[in-house]
């Protein structure tokens, strides 16, 4: 199952990618079609329709001009004065409408059509000016004949040319409307296909993910059962190891007690025997505490409590002599009584590892000193072990609490598990570890554990809320 995991993830990735790509393509295609529809609608609204309106207005003004010119000739025939004001205004309106039309964008073929309109309009203007000139000079019959024979044909030709331009714009307007409708239909169809494909692939991906998640849940459940079985086996193994370790120590302790009874108060060997008995008792407490910790599934036992001062005093009995043998000074700064939420064995293991580590790496320092400092910070108890050794190299500062990490070229024996054990035990009890170091001046290792009073208060609160 685990070997197939990359191919499964690749399949899920491909399915989700295709679904997302379909959505993106659908949105992009819809946007493209929308842009085409907008362009067609804009051309229809801002070119074809206004052009048709302007040309229709020009054609109406053309017929109005023709009627005014005929009326003007009749008025002159009846002896009325020549008044060109209304006729000139109509011709100006005609010119303005056509000039406005010329300012619009042109469709394919429209420029050629407009040239025809302009040609007919110039001929009409020349003939109209000639007729007006004849009227102004009193040649009414000639002007009337010019209107009947020539100007009528000019007006008809110009009107037909304008009408042809109207039809050309109407043709383009119809084409744009058909294009808009076709784009809408095509856009809806393609979007429906792409959206259906994207939803289908998304559903397939979700179904595949659900199947794989169900398989992995089953696999994790099986692994959990296997780990639980192995944890039981390890617990039994730890119990056997503890029994095998403590059994011979019991015999050694009994032998030491017998030897102490035979030694007098002033016997030089008595102190050595008492140190040995203390050391065996400490090993037993440490073994019992670690065994309890292992049996609790690497979790602290509820209600665990260790007074800090007795643990430190007990360690000092042995470690002061170790420090003297190394030519070092080991001291504890005064501190108020306090307790941590951990078993005495666990606290002994943490402190012993830190103090022995500090003593072991003092090296050839000019001043060999290890100071233990206890700070009760209400919610937590912070314990610091400061030495005057060579310090920790910057390259190892972030890794020093990892298993099997040791300084390159270290001359003292060890497996590199002491500080890793400190961190694991501390963090499992809800605490923290840390280091401050200066190369050539020394290091300060510290750890914090929850205060026993804080944990007791929290446990009582949980118990009261549960009972409520």
C-alpha angles and dihedrals in degrees: 000000000000091000090057093051097095093051091047092051090047091052092049091047092051092048093049091044092053090048093050092043090052091052091048094047091047091051092045093048092047090050091049092050091045089054090052091048091048091050092049092046090047091051090048094048099039103033119017099039097043090045092053091048093049093047091048089051091049091050091051091049089049092057090043090053091050091052092047091051091052091047090049092055091049091050091052089049089055091053098256120142119266107260112179097170098101092040093051090049091053091049090050091051089051091052093047092051092049093045090052089050090052089056091063122093113266128236122220109290093012096103091058090049091050091053087059091051092049092049093051091044093053091051090048092050092050093049092045091051090050091051092050091048091053090050092049090053093049098254094131097157093052091047091049091050091049090052093048098043105032114010094053089056090045092052092048093048092047091047091050091049091051090047090052089054090050091052091048091054091044089053091053090046090054090047091052092048091050090047092051092050092046092048091051093051093044092046092051092049096048092043090051092051094047094044091049090050093048093048090047093051091044091052091047090050092048091048091049090047091050091051092049093045090051090050092048092047088055090047092049090048090052091047089049090053090048092048091048090052091048091047089056089049091049090049090053089046091050090051091051091047091049090049092048091049097044097043096068090039088058089056091047091049091050090050091049091050090052091048091050091053090055094048120086124227093262097043110126091219093058094081092051091049092050091050089051092050091049090049092052091049090050092049089051092050092047093047092047092048094048091045091053089048092051092047090052090061094256090308125117115255112254112259094018111160135177127183107225100213098057091048092051093044091051092050092048091059090068104024097052088064090047089053092048091052089053092047092245135129118236117190141163121218114227115268139171119258113273140157135215131214096252137085118270089245093056093047089048091052093049095047095042092052093049096045095044089047091052093048093045095054100043088103118170097336116156090233115034109197137144119193125193116206127186119197120186105208096178099245095038138024113227119202120190128195110195124185137181095226129127094282130231121294114247090241090061099037094093094040103042093103092053119103118268094008112141135162113268110259094013109173098199119086121248146114098241093246101113099084091038088056089049092054095044094050093043097048092044087059092051096262139119138233131205148163138222115188141168117195109244094012106064145260137269115209116190140178134187127210127183113266113254091231091054092050091047091052091048092048091051091050091051090047093050093048090049093050090047 
